[in-house]
Amino acid sequence: MGELVAFLEARAAALAEDETVPWDALDGATFCVTGATGLIGSQLVRTLKARKLAKGDLTPIVLPVRNVHRAQRMFGKLLPCAYVGWQAGFELHAAPAPDYIVHGASPTESAAFVNHPAETIQAILDGSQAVLYLAEDASSKKVLLLSTMEVYGGAYGKVDETTFGPLDPMQVRSSYPEAKRMAECLFAAYASEFGMPASVLRLAQTFGEGVMPTDTRAFAEFGRQALAGSDVTLVTSGTKRNPYLSVDDAVRAILIGLVRAEPGEAYNVANEATYVSVRELAETAIATLSPSPDAKVVYKLDATREGSFRPASELDLDTAKFHALGWEPTEDLPAMFSAMAKGWEANRDDLIARGVLEP
């Protein structure tokens, strides 16, 4: 684990010095981050921790987590990290009162949206309500919801923040985007009715360093197969198209959004240059990671898995609104695959010992 931690912390330290981030407004502030052990949340916490330690600032980063011991293993037991045992469905308390709150806690696995749709909906709505109560009690400067491009449903083509497509509430796979839509509406309601400084970032699918090698999402499956030098298998037609976002670009977007996002507004966050089909994503994985010159994309269509995936569409996020706040993406798809693979390699010995990877 030592090499992996060093790799992740080195990338976080670089983010902590990024001059596009409005650190003048964030330095010295108290933060609260839910979903801190997740892919994006964990790198956000490392970045905030690196910044605070570099500045000699021990004002806390409050981390409400389900498993305190796991979080302590990830981030350490000492300040600036302060841990609170919490899960959706319970009240959320943080001391001292946080200036800025990032709400990233949410189910993320597509299989869970199908197999546990009721729990998915309840976790998203209960967690969002608890965070808004905390922001109200703390008089926070900003509370930011991390949402998803899936709220656009069946929208087609270039989509700005006001364009939505159909979303069938009677399909259990809709549990995730429908709940996220309602959470967004709740944030907008608090901004309108109570003057809450609540804003929303709609993130494209995000990957890079920190993705677990056991992750079942397409980018991880493609990465594992490409690294092994085998053909990359598609279980669907591979025609669905959408943009992606790197972990580091997502972290910078969150930090900028905390300061510059307008209350009651939502913003698309994606690297528009990464707008590709699933097949093209697989081809990029091969071109970036495969040691075999003969590796290729093959099809093994599996109708039993279709229900776990978002329906095939062409959804291209228009990010002009967020660009106007001073954010630009910096990492393309090959960089995302490379960062993901470097993280796996840094943790290779541990993963082999646990039987996750072959020697």
Buried (B, 14 or more C-beta within 10 A) or exposed (E): EEBBBEBBBEBBBEBBEBEEBBBEBBEEBBBBBBBBBBBBBBBBBBBBBBBBBEEEBEBBBBBBBEEBEEBBEBBEEEBBBBBBEBBBEEEBBBEEBBBBBBBBBBBBBBEBBBEBBEBBBBBBBBBBBBBBBBBBEBEBBBBBBBBBBBBBBBBEEEBEBEEEBEBEEEBBBBBBBBBBBBBBEBBBBBBEEEEBBBBBBBBBBBBBBBBBBEBEBBBBBBBBBBBBBBBBBBBBEBEBBBBBBBBBBBBBBBBBBBBBBEBBBBBBBBBBEBBBBBBBBBBBBBEBBBEEEEBEBEEEEEEEEBBBBBBBBBBBBBBEBBBEBEBEBEBBBBBBBBBBBBBBBBBBBBBEEEEBBEE
